[in-house]
Amino acid sequence: MTRNEEAAPYRPGYEIVAEQLLNLIAELRLRPGDRMPTEVELAARVGSSRTVVREAVKILSAIGRVRAHKGRGLYVSDDEGMLGASRWGGFFLPADLDHVYMLFEFRRVQETASSRLAATNATPAELQAIEAAAETCRQGHLTGQAALFDRGDDDFHLRVATASHNQFLVAAVREARRLQRQTNIIGMSGSVGGHAPAAIEEHAAIYRAIRDGEPETAARAAAVHLDNTLEDYRREIQHRLFGQ
């Protein structure tokens, strides 16, 4: 049995429907404040029961993507929710080293999960996109183009998250990467601390595990990559602050 033929891990119906509703909001081009179809209409559109749709709406309401007004119906929220940039940016201080370390801890949780899921869910096209992003990053390092390296690095992590087929992880990874770019205020971007060559190999290890359908190997490879990147930040900070 090949990787794509293996049974997918169990996911609750309401979680799947929540993702379908987010897709539907995008397909209908609904904007913040717009009224959504009724629960009955949503159930018909996604091919589910009204009960499951109601549970999915609770999830989306909890994370600030949907608002339910009693007697008035469902609306696309004008609050970006806990995954929105306004909330994250409100407490993240890029020059606060504790915040930088906490952000890396959060990224480790996100990206081990997304890599694990990608090893099960990635399509051939998504695998190709992950490989292409890794190659862009490698070319940026080989040619000394920091901007190209950074672009490939960003794209690699987002492509892996996309291959997880979990939109919550995609949103979280994208926002965490955006916040990490703010740490460039202390001059640490691109091949910080000489970690770029190792990062290239670490990307390759993550890609191979995802390609070969090995979820736990992919998760471990992602954890190694994030741990090594954080350690490199720590060394660079130590050097810049204390000359050691």
Secondary structure as UniProt FT lines:
FT   HELIX           3..5
FT   HELIX           13..27
FT   TURN            28..29
FT   TURN            32..33
FT   HELIX           39..46
FT   HELIX           50..62
FT   TURN            63..64
FT   STRAND          66..69
FT   TURN            70..72
FT   STRAND          73..76
FT   TURN            82..83
FT   HELIX           85..91
FT   TURN            94..95
FT   HELIX           97..121
FT   HELIX           124..142
FT   TURN            143..144
FT   HELIX           146..163
FT   TURN            164..165
FT   HELIX           167..182
FT   HELIX           183..186
FT   HELIX           192..194
FT   HELIX           196..211
FT   TURN            212..213
FT   HELIX           215..242
//
